[in-house]
Amino acid sequence: MATKKVIKKPAPKKTAAVKKPAAKVTTVKPAPAPKVVVAPKSEAVDPNIFPIGKLKRPEEFTETVINKLIQDIRILPEHLKKVSKKIKHKKQLQYSYRDGGWSIEQIIHHTADSHMNAFIRFKLALTENNPTIKPYDQDLWVETADVQLPVKTAVRLLKALHAKWVALLENMDKNDFKRSYYHPEYKTTSTLQDALAVYAWHGKHHVAQIEVALRNEPVKEKKVKKDKK
């Protein structure tokens, strides 16, 4: 009797497991903290030393700005004369706007000296190519003998000087105001438009200091009464 062959069915192949890609974990970085900008502390300005504030140069020297600065130069002698008339006695000439500062007498004579130098610097810059100007020691200049002259001498000098200066300024064009001079002490080059702004402020600055000095009248010492014995 023939035997039946048993045909073995092949075992089913195992299906390889399909690996699912791992889910990406998104890490949210915290936003950077905002930078704290610390504003620089504004420099304290002593109102006795700078009654009208420190010099602020114009951002742009337009025709209007330059004309205003020339007007400041023109009217300074009259303003100085007006404030000097408030001096009623000689002792007031020694009043100062602060302890250790110049006296009223010194300020008035200094203004004349300073603006004489300024006028010469303008003339040099207009006739030479970026000339080197001559510095001077203003603290020593206010100690020379001419400062003992009546302050009206300095006021009259300033009036005549500014008449010449204004005549010069009014006949300068844009290119003239861009001419310059070199200051060897400060190692800086200044254009004439910058110098004009400086001296326009300078005159008003000292007139205001005189006003402060006149208000700062020294306190008179009280006389101590002696008890009668």
Summary of the structure (lengths in Angstrom):
residues: 229
radius of gyration: 39.7
end to end distance: 171.6
largest distance: 171.6
contacts: 486
relative contact order: 0.17
helix: 46%
strand: 5%
